[in-house]
């Protein structure tokens, strides 16, 4: 009888221990790292990245926490695509145009005049996502895609609202195709991440740059830029990516929390953050009165479009050896740009 009671007691203890340890494992916090190269004061850090981490923590009941490493702590603008792929960070903000050749299909949106706003371009990205762009990102878990606002011409030296004004200017270019565009316009392109703008203008490494309005606020350029010419010349698709192996290792509740906090709705939110930031920047520029804003006259804008039209042929030629339907993608992109206006 004693042996029976002892056996029952042991069984109850084992079951209780199993339940207790199972609950303890279930309650353990999952800690993830998220990296980007901007300042903690950047609008995307404050209004997109931080709110995303809070949403994940809230949805998961505090069981998933994401720590953000800003300022390039886990990799610079060109390194973050590899940093997240190799597991240096679990999640990263990646600009495809900064890693030339790695994301060929979506590079069609690096061509001129592909978007009038961040929301506009974000809609185009998702419009073509399943059929074309998703294949570029098969090595990652994609959390969300979006875009910055449209790029305008900023100058520290002279107004630039005619095609002839570009001749001889040293201009910061955000991508390989924008470098080619500046060469066609007679400028000397200088490739650099957006984070180096302030120092480059101060040291006169560049005369101006091609960026969205928001850069004036983000990098405190109110006293360095003198003229802005509005042309909506380019957009830059952006992404927030997760290490695929880390994603697959997560329990279902963690995956659910991350999925609910990200995706297309959060991409549209992040794009809207940029658009609102552009509007607020223009208001501040007008309030301070230190920078003159010009719109390209229609006749000069037509000349500008004609001057850079050859970039489409260059893109098709570059993509021809990559076994992707380049012309089909280009035509689909142009159609989507018009459809989503």
Secondary structure, 3 states (H helix, E strand, C coil): CHHHHHHHHHHHHHHHHHHHHHHHHHHCCEEEEEECCCCCCCHHHHHHHHHHHHHHHHHCCCCEEEEEECCCCCCCCCCHHHHHHCCCCCEEEECHHHCCCCCCCHHHHHCCCCCCCHHHHHHHHHHCCCCCHHHHHCCEEEEEEEECCCCEEEECCCCCCCHHHHCCCEEEECCHHHHHHHHHCCCEEEECCHHHHHHHHHCCCCCEEEECCHHHHHCCCCCCCCEEEECCCCCCEEEEEEEHHHHHHCCHHHHHHHHHHCHHHHHHHHHHHHHHHHHHHHHHHHHHCCCEEEECCHHHHHHHHHHHCHHHHHHHHHHHHHCCCHHHHHHHHHHHHHHCC
